[in-house]
Amino acid sequence: MTCRACRVRLGELVDGRLTSDEASALEAHLAACPTCRAHLSQLRAAMALVDAEPRIEPSTGFDAAFARRLEAAKRGAAKETEARGAWFRSLRLPIFAFAVAACVAVASVAVLRYGRPVHRPPATRGAVSDLDVVRHVELLQNYDVVANLDVLEDLEVVQALDELGAGGRP
């Protein structure tokens, strides 16, 4: 038996709720485990303190009075919940009417402001306008250089050529 399983069953051992086989297995573990024996002695000491306290007996009719108060509290809670539900149900129609009016108002403003929607053909991806062509004239003028960029892959050679052209040495 593990210590954890033993500690779970210690209360049942003290109360005498274990079968003789279960109690024997628990006693065998306790004989070999000082930690669990210490837990058992602490549990027995705590139970002795509880048993030493005087018992308080409720007055006659306590159970019936308690049951009446509990039932009254349940009814009060049910009435409160019902009252909240009735309040919300009474607001459902005005809230719905307000939502419909708001939707109509937004739609009216949109129609009045923007008029009838204009159908525009969808933009095609990659389409170039004349304005874009004018903006990028310099790029178009150097198209031959840009198109053959694979020739310029070796950047060190290009830098060396630039330096030679400027009169410098590589």
N, C-alpha and C positions, 0 to 999 in steps of 0.2 A: 504494500500500500504506500502511496506517496504522501508526503507531508501535507500537500494541498488537500487531498481527499480526506485525510485524517482530520484536519482542522474544520472541514465542512461538517463532519459528523460528530464533533465533540459535544455540541449542544444536545444532540439526540442521546449520546451516551450518558450525560449528566441527568437528563430527564427520564432515562430508562426506557426509551422508545426503540431501542435496537433489539434485533433477535439475538439469540445466544451466539450464533455463528458470526454475525456482524460485530458483536461486542468482543468476541474472542480475537478476531482479526485486528480490531482497533487496539485492544490491549497488547497484542503482540508488537504492533508498531510503537506504541507508547513505551514499551519496555526497552526498545532499541533506540528511541529518539528523544534526547533530552530537551530539544527545542519544543516538540509537541507536548511533552510532559509539562513544560513551563506554561504553555498556552492553556493546558487543562487546569493547572492550579490557579491561574489568573481567572479563568472562567468560573471555577468553583468559588473563588473568593468574591467575585462580583455577584454570583447567585446568592451567596450567603448574606451579602449586604441588602439585596432586594428582599430576601425572605425576612430579614430582621425588621423591616419597616412594617408599621401597623397597617392592617387592611382597612380600607375605607369602604363602607357599604353605602350604596345609594339609598335615598329615602324611598319609601313605598310610593308607587305611582310615578317614579322617575322615568321608567321606560315608556310609559304611555304619554307622559308630558313631552318627552323628547321626540317621540314619533309624531305627535301633533305639531310641534314647532317645525320639525323637518318637513312635514307635508305642507304647512303654511308657507314655508320658504320656497318650496318647489312651485307652488301655485303662484306666488308673487313673481318669481322669475319667469314663469310661463306667460303671465299677464304682461310683464314688461316687454318680453320678446314679441308678443302679439301686438302690443301697442306700437312698437317700432316698425313692425311689418305693415300695419295699417297706415301709418304715416307715409311710408315709402310707396305703398300701393296708391295712396291718394295723390301722390306727385307724378305717377307714371304718365298719365294723359297730358298734363301740362308740359312735362319734359319732352315728350314725343312731339307735341305741337310746336314747341320752341325749336326743336331740331329740324323739323320739316321747314319751318319759316326761315331758319338760318340758311338751309340749303338753297331754297328758292331765291333768297336775297343774294347769295354769292353767285348763283347762276345768272341772275338778272344783271348784276354789276359786270360780270364777265362779258355778257352779250352786248351790253350798252357800251362798254369801254372798248372792246376789241372788235365789235361788229361780227359780221359773218366770217367764219374762219376761211382763210385762203388756202387752197390746196397747192402745196408746193411739191414738186417731184423730189424724192429722196436724193440726198447728195451721194454721189458715187465716190467711193474711196479712191484716192489718188488723182482725182480730177484737178487740173491746174487751170486757174483763171488767167485772163490777160494781165490783170494787176500783179499776180504772182510772177509772171514772166518779166514784167518791167522791173519789179523789185530786185530780181536776181540776174540782171543783165551781165554783170561782171562774171558771174559763175558760168553763164552761157558762153561768154567770149573765151573763157579758158576751158571749154568743154574738152578739147582734144587732150589737154594735159591731164585733166581729171579722169577722163575715160581710160587713159593709159597709165594709171597710177601704179600698176604692178611693176612697171619699169623702174619706178623710183623707190622700190622696197628697201634697198640697201641705203639707209640714211647716212651712214658714215661716209660712203663714197660721195653722196650729194654734198655733204658738208665740206669735204676735202675739195671738191670742185669749186664750191663757192669761195673758199679761202684762196684758191689759186687764181680765180678770176678777179679777186679783189687785190691781188698783188702780194698776198701773204704766203707763208709756207705751211704745209700741213704738219 
